[in-house]
Amino acid sequence: MKKWMRFCACGLAAVLLLSGCGSKKEETTAAASAETTAAATAEADAEAPVADGLSKIVTLADYKGLQVEKADTTVTDDEVQEQLNDIVKNNPEKTEITDRPIQEGDVVNFDYVGKREDGTEFDSNNVDDLVIGSGSFIDGFEDGMIGAEIGSTITLNLTFPEDYFETSLAGQPAVFDVTINGITEQKDAVLDDAFVTRVSDGEYTTVDAYRQYIQDTMLENKEQVAAEDMFYDMLGTISENSTFELSDADMEAQKYEINSYYQMMASMYGATVEQMTGKTTEEIDAIVTESAEQTLKWNLIVKEISEKENVELVDADYETLAQNNGYESAEQMKSLFSEDNLKEAIQMEKVQQILIDNANIQPKQ
């Protein structure tokens, strides 16, 4: 779970902008998002407003001894079993088939070439995991593959639906030449020692050991989320009781960053920010302004506490951050994110721990 991404301005905007119309968690992976954001930022650098860094805290409120509620992080047996059931469902037993044609429910590897009625090619690709009957392709495509054998090439004469997302193809006839490369039969798996060994690549060899791993992982995740929620609550409290001077230049730069991020996200889906969120331009502007102000204040708080607590960053911090966020190494992580962003992320985690260690924590009611 790449939790540190939530601290950035865009992450804060995500919570505000998408609340009520989707999950708080971004579907795009952090790496892909970073690469796409970097490309979009490079193109827009010439017009981006420049922050002056003159925003400051006038008075920092007390940040130790804050009362905060912690959510229950208990992991029940039912929750563990539900997670195990999902893992079993998502990891069926697979057997390569060589002696029969495709049947419904099979997983097929195939190549295809799509042509318009006049013979011009509009698409070609290799697909290695189509479940026949899943409805992933247009009507007639998957049904037309049933009965085909490995190594054969079949021709499918189909028509795109009228509401197809690619408007130039909507309602149009098309011909698909499909070559079958492989067929895999799927059967429901059974939770036993052999299954555990398979899905864990041998790291666990018994159901009991794997069950304990799932429970420990779920507990760790709940503790992470509870700690982050407490951190945000305390930042909110500190912010409300502190006084700030925010410069116009810093606000404009922060708003521009958030707006650019959401325009990039919307363009990935061929939509506008308004279409993606279901909100008006005025509503979006108000949310972005609020998020920019909140981000500047929270960053100032974290920096001020870091100075007061003499927080230092060492090489091991980068390795820990990389490990906690699923990267192979700190070097891989550094290749995807700026040094400033990584320093802020580490600083945030250290300040989070300081606030929690010094908080008056009560059970959430």
C-alpha positions as CSV (number, residue, x, y, z in Angstrom):
1,M,0.0,0.0,0.0
2,K,1.7,3.2,-1.2
3,K,0.4,5.2,1.8
4,W,2.8,8.1,1.5
5,M,1.2,9.2,-1.8
6,R,-1.8,10.3,0.2
7,F,0.2,13.1,1.7
8,C,0.7,15.0,-1.5
9,A,-1.5,17.9,-2.6
10,C,-3.1,15.8,-5.3
11,G,-3.9,13.1,-2.7
12,L,-5.7,15.6,-0.5
13,A,-7.6,16.8,-3.5
14,A,-8.6,13.3,-4.3
15,V,-10.3,12.8,-1.0
16,L,-12.2,16.0,-1.3
17,L,-12.9,16.0,-5.1
18,L,-14.0,12.3,-5.4
19,S,-15.9,12.0,-2.1
20,G,-19.4,10.8,-2.8
21,C,-18.5,9.6,-6.3
22,G,-15.9,6.9,-5.8
23,S,-13.2,5.3,-3.6
24,K,-10.6,7.4,-1.8
25,K,-7.9,5.0,-3.1
26,E,-6.5,5.8,-6.5
27,E,-6.8,3.0,-9.1
28,T,-3.7,4.1,-11.0
29,T,-0.5,2.7,-9.6
30,A,1.9,5.1,-8.0
31,A,4.6,4.4,-10.6
32,A,2.3,4.9,-13.6
33,S,0.8,8.0,-12.0
34,A,4.3,9.4,-11.3
35,E,5.5,8.8,-14.9
36,T,2.3,10.3,-16.4
37,T,2.3,13.2,-14.1
38,A,6.0,13.9,-14.8
39,A,5.3,14.0,-18.6
40,A,2.3,16.3,-18.1
41,T,4.2,18.6,-15.8
42,A,7.1,18.9,-18.3
43,E,4.8,20.1,-21.0
44,A,3.1,22.6,-18.7
45,D,6.2,24.0,-16.9
46,A,6.4,27.1,-19.1
47,E,3.0,28.3,-17.9
48,A,3.0,27.0,-14.3
49,P,2.9,29.7,-11.6
50,V,5.9,29.8,-9.4
51,A,5.7,29.5,-5.6
52,D,7.6,32.1,-3.6
53,G,7.9,30.0,-0.4
54,L,6.8,32.9,1.7
55,S,4.0,31.1,3.5
56,K,4.7,30.7,7.2
57,I,3.3,29.7,10.5
58,V,2.7,32.7,12.8
59,T,1.9,30.6,15.8
60,L,2.0,26.9,16.1
61,A,-0.5,25.3,18.4
62,D,0.4,22.6,21.0
63,Y,1.0,19.4,19.2
64,K,1.7,17.1,22.2
65,G,-0.9,15.6,24.4
66,L,-3.7,15.9,21.8
67,Q,-6.7,13.7,22.4
68,V,-7.6,11.6,19.4
69,E,-9.7,8.6,18.7
70,K,-8.4,5.3,17.3
71,A,-10.5,3.0,15.2
72,D,-10.9,-0.6,16.3
73,T,-8.2,-2.6,14.5
74,T,-9.4,-6.1,15.7
75,V,-9.3,-8.7,12.9
76,T,-12.0,-11.2,13.3
77,D,-12.0,-14.9,12.2
78,D,-14.8,-14.1,9.8
79,E,-12.7,-11.3,8.2
80,V,-9.7,-13.7,7.8
81,Q,-11.9,-16.4,6.3
82,E,-13.5,-13.9,3.9
83,Q,-10.1,-12.9,2.7
84,L,-9.0,-16.5,2.2
85,N,-12.2,-17.2,0.3
86,D,-11.4,-14.3,-2.1
87,I,-7.9,-15.6,-2.6
88,V,-9.2,-19.1,-3.4
89,K,-11.7,-17.7,-5.8
90,N,-9.1,-15.5,-7.6
91,N,-6.6,-18.3,-7.9
92,P,-8.4,-21.2,-9.6
93,E,-6.6,-24.4,-10.6
94,K,-5.4,-24.2,-14.2
95,T,-4.6,-27.0,-16.6
96,E,-3.2,-26.5,-20.2
97,I,-5.5,-28.1,-22.8
98,T,-4.1,-29.6,-26.0
99,D,-6.6,-32.3,-26.9
100,R,-9.9,-30.4,-27.2
101,P,-11.4,-27.2,-28.6
102,I,-12.3,-24.1,-26.7
103,Q,-15.2,-24.3,-24.2
104,E,-17.0,-21.7,-22.2
105,G,-15.1,-20.8,-19.1
106,D,-11.7,-21.6,-20.7
107,V,-8.9,-19.0,-20.6
108,V,-7.6,-18.4,-24.1
109,N,-4.3,-16.9,-25.4
110,F,-4.9,-15.5,-28.9
111,D,-3.8,-13.0,-31.5
112,Y,-6.3,-10.9,-33.5
113,V,-6.5,-8.4,-36.3
114,G,-9.5,-6.2,-36.6
115,K,-10.5,-4.7,-40.0
116,R,-13.2,-2.4,-41.1
117,E,-15.7,-3.4,-43.8
118,D,-13.4,-1.9,-46.5
119,G,-10.5,-4.0,-45.3
120,T,-8.5,-1.3,-43.5
121,E,-7.0,-2.5,-40.2
122,F,-8.0,-0.6,-37.1
123,D,-6.5,-2.8,-34.4
124,S,-4.3,-5.8,-33.7
125,N,-3.1,-7.3,-30.4
126,N,-2.2,-10.4,-28.4
127,V,-4.5,-11.3,-25.5
128,D,-3.3,-14.0,-23.1
129,D,-6.0,-14.2,-20.5
130,L,-9.5,-13.9,-22.0
131,V,-12.1,-15.9,-20.0
132,I,-14.6,-17.2,-22.5
133,G,-18.0,-16.0,-21.3
134,S,-16.7,-13.1,-19.4
135,G,-18.2,-10.5,-21.8
136,S,-15.0,-8.7,-22.1
137,F,-15.3,-8.4,-25.9
138,I,-18.2,-7.2,-28.0
139,D,-21.1,-9.6,-28.6
140,G,-20.3,-12.6,-30.7
141,F,-16.5,-12.4,-30.2
142,E,-16.2,-14.9,-27.3
143,D,-19.1,-17.1,-28.5
144,G,-17.5,-17.2,-31.9
145,M,-14.3,-18.7,-30.4
146,I,-16.0,-21.7,-28.8
147,G,-15.1,-24.8,-30.8
148,A,-11.9,-23.4,-32.2
149,E,-8.7,-25.5,-31.7
150,I,-5.1,-24.5,-30.8
151,G,-3.2,-23.3,-33.9
152,S,-6.3,-22.6,-35.9
153,T,-7.3,-19.2,-37.3
154,I,-11.0,-18.2,-37.4
155,T,-12.8,-15.3,-39.0
156,L,-15.5,-13.5,-37.0
157,N,-17.9,-11.1,-38.8
158,L,-19.3,-8.9,-36.1
159,T,-20.9,-5.5,-35.6
160,F,-19.9,-3.0,-32.9
161,P,-22.7,-1.9,-30.6
162,E,-24.3,1.5,-31.3
163,D,-23.1,2.9,-27.9
164,Y,-19.5,1.7,-28.4
165,F,-17.0,4.1,-26.7
166,E,-14.9,4.5,-29.8
167,T,-17.4,6.6,-31.9
168,S,-15.8,5.9,-35.2
169,L,-16.5,2.2,-34.7
170,A,-19.9,2.4,-33.1
171,G,-22.5,0.5,-35.0
172,Q,-20.0,-0.4,-37.7
173,P,-19.4,-4.0,-39.1
174,A,-16.0,-5.4,-38.6
175,V,-14.0,-8.6,-39.4
176,F,-11.7,-10.2,-36.8
177,D,-9.1,-12.7,-37.8
178,V,-8.3,-14.7,-34.6
179,T,-5.4,-17.1,-34.2
180,I,-5.7,-19.5,-31.2
181,N,-2.3,-19.9,-29.3
182,G,-3.3,-21.7,-26.1
183,I,-6.2,-23.0,-24.1
184,T,-6.3,-23.3,-20.3
185,E,-9.0,-24.9,-18.3
186,Q,-10.0,-23.4,-15.0
187,K,-11.4,-25.2,-12.0
188,D,-12.3,-24.0,-8.5
189,A,-9.4,-24.3,-6.2
190,V,-9.5,-25.9,-2.7
191,L,-7.9,-24.3,0.3
192,D,-5.4,-26.9,1.3
193,D,-1.6,-27.1,1.9
194,A,-0.9,-27.6,-1.8
195,F,-3.0,-24.5,-2.7
196,V,-1.2,-22.4,-0.1
197,T,2.2,-23.6,-1.3
198,R,1.2,-22.6,-4.9
199,V,-0.1,-19.1,-4.2
200,S,2.7,-18.2,-1.8
201,D,5.4,-19.5,-4.1
202,G,6.5,-21.9,-1.3
203,E,6.8,-19.2,1.4
204,Y,4.0,-20.9,3.3
205,T,3.3,-24.7,3.1
206,T,0.4,-25.1,5.5
207,V,-3.1,-23.6,5.8
208,D,-2.6,-22.7,9.4
209,A,0.6,-20.8,8.7
210,Y,-0.9,-19.0,5.7
211,R,-4.0,-18.1,7.8
212,Q,-1.8,-16.5,10.4
213,Y,0.0,-14.6,7.7
214,I,-3.3,-13.2,6.4
215,Q,-4.4,-12.3,9.9
216,D,-1.1,-10.5,10.6
217,T,-1.2,-8.7,7.3
218,M,-4.8,-7.5,7.8
219,L,-3.9,-6.3,11.3
220,E,-0.9,-4.4,10.0
221,N,-3.1,-2.7,7.3
222,K,-5.8,-1.8,9.8
223,E,-3.1,-0.3,12.2
224,Q,-1.6,1.7,9.3
225,V,-5.0,3.1,8.3
226,A,-5.9,3.9,11.9
227,A,-2.5,5.6,12.4
228,E,-3.0,7.7,9.3
229,D,-6.5,8.7,10.3
230,M,-5.3,9.8,13.7
231,F,-2.5,11.7,12.1
232,Y,-4.9,13.6,9.8
233,D,-7.2,14.3,12.7
234,M,-4.4,15.7,14.7
235,L,-3.1,17.8,11.8
236,G,-6.6,19.2,11.5
237,T,-6.7,20.1,15.2
238,I,-3.3,21.7,15.1
239,S,-4.2,23.6,11.9
240,E,-7.4,24.9,13.4
241,N,-5.6,26.2,16.5
242,S,-2.5,27.7,14.7
243,T,-2.3,30.9,12.7
244,F,-0.7,31.1,9.3
245,E,0.2,33.6,6.6
246,L,-0.1,32.0,3.2
247,S,1.3,33.9,0.2
248,D,-0.8,34.3,-3.0
249,A,2.0,32.9,-5.1
250,D,2.2,29.7,-3.0
251,M,-1.6,29.3,-3.2
252,E,-1.7,29.7,-6.9
253,A,1.2,27.3,-7.5
254,Q,-0.5,24.7,-5.2
255,K,-3.9,25.1,-7.0
256,Y,-2.2,24.8,-10.4
257,E,-0.5,21.5,-9.3
258,I,-3.8,20.1,-8.2
259,N,-5.7,21.2,-11.2
260,S,-3.0,19.9,-13.6
261,Y,-3.1,16.5,-11.8
262,Y,-6.9,16.2,-12.2
263,Q,-6.9,17.4,-15.8
264,M,-4.3,14.7,-16.5
265,M,-6.3,12.0,-14.8
266,A,-9.5,13.0,-16.7
267,S,-7.7,13.1,-20.0
268,M,-6.6,9.5,-19.4
269,Y,-10.3,8.5,-19.6
270,G,-11.1,10.9,-22.4
271,A,-13.2,13.1,-20.1
272,T,-13.2,16.5,-18.4
273,V,-12.7,16.9,-14.7
274,E,-16.4,17.9,-14.5
275,Q,-17.4,14.7,-16.2
276,M,-15.1,12.5,-14.1
277,T,-16.3,13.9,-10.8
278,G,-19.9,14.9,-11.6
279,K,-19.2,18.4,-10.1
280,T,-19.5,21.8,-11.6
281,T,-16.5,24.0,-12.5
282,E,-17.4,26.3,-9.5
283,E,-17.6,23.3,-7.1
284,I,-14.3,22.0,-8.4
285,D,-12.6,25.4,-8.0
286,A,-13.8,25.7,-4.4
287,I,-12.6,22.2,-3.5
288,V,-9.2,22.7,-5.2
289,T,-8.8,26.0,-3.3
290,E,-9.7,24.3,0.0
291,S,-7.2,21.5,-0.7
292,A,-4.4,23.8,-1.6
293,E,-4.9,25.8,1.6
294,Q,-5.0,22.6,3.7
295,T,-1.9,21.2,2.0
296,L,0.1,24.4,2.5
297,K,-0.9,24.5,6.2
298,W,-0.2,20.8,6.9
299,N,3.2,21.0,5.1
300,L,4.1,24.0,7.2
301,I,3.1,22.2,10.4
302,V,5.1,19.1,9.5
303,K,8.2,21.2,8.7
304,E,7.8,23.2,11.9
305,I,7.5,20.1,14.1
306,S,10.4,18.5,12.3
307,E,12.6,21.5,13.2
308,K,11.4,21.6,16.8
309,E,12.0,17.8,17.2
310,N,15.3,17.8,15.4
311,V,14.0,15.2,12.9
312,E,16.9,13.9,10.7
313,L,16.8,11.9,7.5
314,V,19.3,9.0,6.9
315,D,19.9,6.6,4.0
316,A,18.0,3.8,5.9
317,D,14.9,6.0,5.8
318,Y,14.7,5.7,2.0
319,E,15.2,2.0,2.1
320,T,12.4,1.7,4.7
321,L,10.1,3.9,2.6
322,A,10.8,1.8,-0.5
323,Q,10.2,-1.4,1.3
324,N,6.9,-0.2,2.9
325,N,5.6,0.9,-0.5
326,G,6.4,-2.1,-2.5
327,Y,9.5,-1.0,-4.4
328,E,12.5,-3.3,-5.1
329,S,15.0,-0.7,-3.8
330,A,15.4,2.9,-2.8
331,E,17.1,3.5,-6.2
332,Q,14.0,2.3,-8.1
333,M,11.8,4.6,-6.0
334,K,14.1,7.5,-6.5
335,S,13.9,7.1,-10.2
336,L,10.2,7.7,-10.1
337,F,9.8,10.5,-7.6
338,S,11.6,13.7,-6.9
339,E,14.0,14.0,-4.0
340,D,11.8,16.7,-2.4
341,N,8.7,14.5,-2.5
342,L,10.6,11.6,-1.0
343,K,12.0,13.8,1.8
344,E,8.5,15.2,2.5
345,A,7.2,11.6,2.7
346,I,9.8,10.5,5.1
347,Q,9.4,13.7,7.2
348,M,5.6,13.1,7.3
349,E,6.0,9.5,8.6
350,K,8.4,10.6,11.3
351,V,6.2,13.5,12.4
352,Q,3.2,11.1,12.3
353,Q,5.0,8.9,14.8
354,I,5.9,11.8,17.0
355,L,2.3,13.0,17.2
356,I,1.0,9.5,17.9
357,D,3.6,8.7,20.5
358,N,2.7,11.9,22.4
359,A,-1.1,11.7,21.9
360,N,-3.9,10.8,24.4
361,I,-5.4,8.0,22.4
362,Q,-9.0,6.9,23.1
363,P,-11.0,4.1,21.5
364,K,-13.2,5.4,18.7
365,Q,-16.9,5.4,19.7
